[in-house]
Amino acid sequence: MAGCQAPSQDIVAPAAVGGLGGAAIGAAVGGDLQGALIGGAIGAGAGALLGAATSRPGECVYRDGRGQRYVARCPDGYR
């Protein structure tokens, strides 16, 4: 086992992707910075919600020596 992280830490990536996508769409639709900011905020919120909804309590994401990720039960006492 090369590392362990809780799935709840995976909220950041979906939030970032949602924020970037929302900003792009907001800028394209609104044509200004305000549209990009509003779209980015909405996209980041939606991405964070999606990331949180896909996490599984009591399970951790591990990475093996080859860099492959897999999900398994967290060690006893791990929060």
C-alpha positions in Angstrom: 0.0 0.0 0.0 1.6 3.3 -1.1 -1.0 5.6 0.4 -4.5 6.0 1.8 -7.0 8.8 1.6 -10.6 9.2 2.6 -13.0 9.4 -0.3 -14.4 12.6 1.1 -11.1 14.3 0.1 -12.1 13.6 -3.5 -14.6 16.5 -3.4 -12.0 19.0 -4.5 -11.5 17.6 -8.0 -15.2 17.5 -9.0 -15.6 21.0 -7.5 -12.6 22.3 -9.6 -13.9 20.7 -12.8 -17.4 22.0 -12.2 -16.1 25.5 -11.4 -14.0 25.6 -14.6 -16.9 24.3 -16.7 -19.4 26.6 -15.1 -17.1 29.6 -15.6 -16.7 28.8 -19.3 -20.4 28.4 -19.8 -21.2 31.5 -17.8 -18.7 33.6 -19.8 -20.1 32.2 -23.1 -23.7 32.9 -22.2 -23.2 36.1 -20.3 -20.3 37.5 -22.3 -18.7 39.1 -19.3 -16.7 38.5 -16.1 -19.9 38.5 -13.9 -21.4 35.6 -15.9 -18.1 33.7 -15.6 -18.0 34.2 -11.8 -21.6 33.2 -11.3 -21.2 30.2 -13.6 -18.0 29.2 -11.8 -19.6 29.4 -8.4 -22.6 27.4 -9.4 -20.4 24.8 -11.2 -18.1 24.5 -8.2 -21.0 24.0 -5.8 -22.6 21.4 -8.1 -19.2 19.6 -8.5 -18.7 19.5 -4.7 -22.2 18.1 -4.2 -21.6 15.4 -6.8 -18.2 14.5 -5.3 -19.8 14.2 -1.8 -22.6 12.1 -3.1 -20.2 9.6 -4.6 -18.1 9.1 -1.5 -18.7 5.9 0.5 -18.5 6.1 4.3 -16.2 3.5 5.9 -14.3 2.9 2.6 -10.9 4.4 1.7 -9.2 4.9 -1.6 -5.8 3.2 -1.7 -3.0 3.5 -4.3 -0.8 0.4 -4.9 2.8 0.4 -5.9 1.9 0.8 -9.6 -0.2 3.8 -8.9 -3.5 2.0 -9.5 -6.4 3.2 -7.2 -8.8 0.9 -5.5 -11.5 1.2 -2.8 -11.5 -1.0 0.2 -12.7 -1.0 3.9 -10.7 1.6 6.0 -8.4 0.3 8.7 -9.9 0.0 12.2 -9.9 3.3 14.0 -9.4 5.3 10.8 -11.6 8.4 10.5 
